[in-house]
Amino acid sequence: MAEYSKRKSFWTIIGALMLVIASTAFFVYKYTEDKAHYEKWKDYEECGI
């Protein structure tokens, strides 16, 4: 029973770490995408279009 508990605990920690990594990657991706979009349209906002 102790081995099952250790294995379950291991997979729970791995799952939580994967969730944190995926969330961080998503936020970094959204930040870079928004920044690129802003840079692309920056010149057009300055001229009033």
Buried (B, 14 or more C-beta within 10 A) or exposed (E): EEEEEEEEEEEEEEEEEEEEEEEEEEEEEEEEEEEEEEEEEEEEEEEEE
